[in-house]
Amino acid sequence: MARTKVHFDDVSLYGTPKEEPMPSIPVVSEKVSANFLKSQLQSWFQPTDNRLAMKLFGSRKALVKERIRQKTSGHWVIHPCSSFRFYWDLCMLLLLVANLIILPVAISFFNDDLSTRWIAFNCLSDTIFLIDIVVNFRTGIMQQDNAEQVILDPKLIAKHYLKTWFFLDLISSIPLDYIFLIFNQDFSDSFQILHAGRALRILRLAKLLSLVRLLRLSRLVRYVSQWEEVYFLNMASVFMRIFNLICMMLLIGHWSGCLQFLVPMLQGFPSNSWVSINELQESYWLEQYSWALFKAMSHMLCIGYGRFPPQSLTDMWLTMLSMISGATCYALFLGHATNLIQSLDSSRRQYREKVKQVEEYMAYRKLPRDMRQRITEYFEHRYQGKFFDEECILGELSEKLREDVINYNCRSLVASVPFFANADSNFVSDVVTKLKYEVFQPGDIIIKEGTIGTKMYFIQEGVVDIVMANGEVATSLSDGSYFGEICLLTNARRVASVRAETYCNLFSLSVDHFNCVLDQYPLMRKTMETVAAERLNKIGKNPNIMQQKDEQISNPESNTITAVVNALAAEADDCKDDDMDIKENLLHGSESSFMGPVQTIREGLPRPRSGEFRALFEGNTP
Ligand code: CMP
């Protein structure tokens, strides 16, 4: 056997290494060509870098390993991820669809004689389906519980196939009708007088036997579900499943229609059968088929009778059968389709469910009208019409991915907060991964003077007022500022109250995380302390409570501190200057009165900015 080498193929979509036989020394030209053919065939049976293989093995390296494993097993086994199996499945799929559509029509609507075209079609498809059984005996099996280990041992494959689909495949592939005709003693004699009674009965029985071929539906379901899983993901999979369901419904309608005609035809069209009542016995097959399909669809979709109610007993039973099976399929179809459509927008559905529950809760607790209004507004503002269990989603990710996602989610905050903009990127990353998103409504007291603080806040969007003990507003802070840090730095009580003037989207940092991060970045602590001292000075409190240590600060460090302090000072001044304008613009007429205790909310998504908010929310009010 020729030794193999592995090389990377430039043309391959995933750059997957391909195995190729080493050029063997040409001894005899026939031997060379035989070897070439053999290796070509073997490479066709090997897994290629198609989607199924990449999904199963994950990496090119694993794929190469799998190829080598298959090669060393030394059997003529087709890998389920090989090109051969892919194209074979595709051909089988097309042939199956053709079979399942053509067979019932041919059996029900065409004359009793054995036309050559019909025999040729049947022989060809039967042969291919029999070959498919042989191919299945030589195709590796993907295990459900151990997806990475494909069974390549022919004995195990055969055992598995015999235990599962073999008998169904065999019965649906062997030409029972022809075997029956061949073994019928009288057939050859009666063939000349084809329309004589006995021969006719035999042919009709043969026709019934050929219905067994419809069991091939099981193969169709198998192939389609396998392809669905691998080739259609996410949204495409939902649409593909709905499309499959519709096709399945139409196929069952088609079969039922053919059966509606087949039964009276086998009875020789009695005068009270629906075919005779509609005078369709001698009509063109397409007309007969159309009426039969109409009848089947009426049973299935409308639980109706079609044009006339059944007159004969057989017709009545047939109608009943068709109604029961049709209605069951229709109900299943509706259930599946509803489920699939609902799964398209699960976050919106979850949000609506949450809102519904909250509404019921508010009614149950008989909450006052204005409180209900505030709760509803809070929900609208906080969740924007979509609900995610973000903690759970992020918990499923790897640490690195989680950090990247959180950093990305907080990018607007980082860009707008001068404290972050001038800081070390590691510090920023350390802080943002510990932030908690919170929303406050206009008038909410976020911090109460004199209390013990447990967290500080960064403002993503909104305006807050720093309120002194005498009720005077010392200053206002807006997007990009932070507050609540003095208490954490000094371990004393809050030096002022902080009140939300507009809807505020804040990120909070708990005292433990605050200390943990600042212990690692003493320069950032110093920066904060400098800003805090300035702030205290501004509101007439003693800045010495900051207990500045007399450590030497290097030049670049002092530059950073100055940059942050200046940026914050400029931002605070801007905010004060524009204070009245901002309030006018952002309050939307809301009362900025005290509205009860500070609300803290579970971790969640930063909301889109106010412009996006309105666009997003339009039409989603619960
Ligand atoms: P803390 O004392 O924890 O709680 C009240 C907060 O108001 C305080 O921290 C500061 O963050 C903030 N604050 C107090 N005075 C000013 C000021 N002059 N300018 C900006 N923010 C201030």
Boltz pocket constraint, residues with backbone or C-beta under 6 A from the ligand:
constraints:
  - pocket:
      binder: B
      contacts: [[A, 447], [A, 453], [A, 455], [A, 466], [A, 474], [A, 475], [A, 477], [A, 482], [A, 483], [A, 484], [A, 485], [A, 486], [A, 487], [A, 488], [A, 493], [A, 494], [A, 495], [A, 496], [A, 497], [A, 498], [A, 534], [A, 535], [A, 536], [A, 538], [A, 539], [A, 572]]
      max_distance: 6.0
